[in-house]
């Protein structure tokens, strides 16, 4: 029963004290649902593929906006982004 107790703990943690990432993902999910249902109800003969693609795009944009509003900055760059002068040394994991 460890699997279900972990899921229960995750859900309880999400409801009681969500992290900023969870809040941003919830905003993105809600934006996708609203966009999809709006395009479905408008019934302008929008094909399914176009409707879902637009919904995912709106959710992605909503994710960035929510992330910016919650944290005050956009997604930080990769930690090694400014180390262009020194490439990483390749290590073969299979070499004894």
CORBELCOR-V921191 format. One record per pair of residues at least 12 apart in sequence whose ideal C-beta (glycine too) atoms are under 6 Angstrom apart, sorted by sequence separation. I is the first residue (numbers start at 1). J is the second residue. D is the distance in Angstrom with one decimal. If there is no record, write none. Layout:
i & j & d
I & J & D
I & J & D
//
This chain:
i & j & d
39 & 51 & 4.5
36 & 55 & 4.1
35 & 55 & 4.4
32 & 55 & 4.6
35 & 58 & 4.4
31 & 58 & 5.3
32 & 59 & 3.6
31 & 59 & 4.9
28 & 59 & 4.3
31 & 62 & 3.6
28 & 62 & 4.8
27 & 62 & 5.4
28 & 63 & 3.9
24 & 63 & 5.6
27 & 66 & 3.9
24 & 66 & 4.2
24 & 67 & 4.7
23 & 70 & 6.0
20 & 70 & 4.6
20 & 71 & 5.9
//
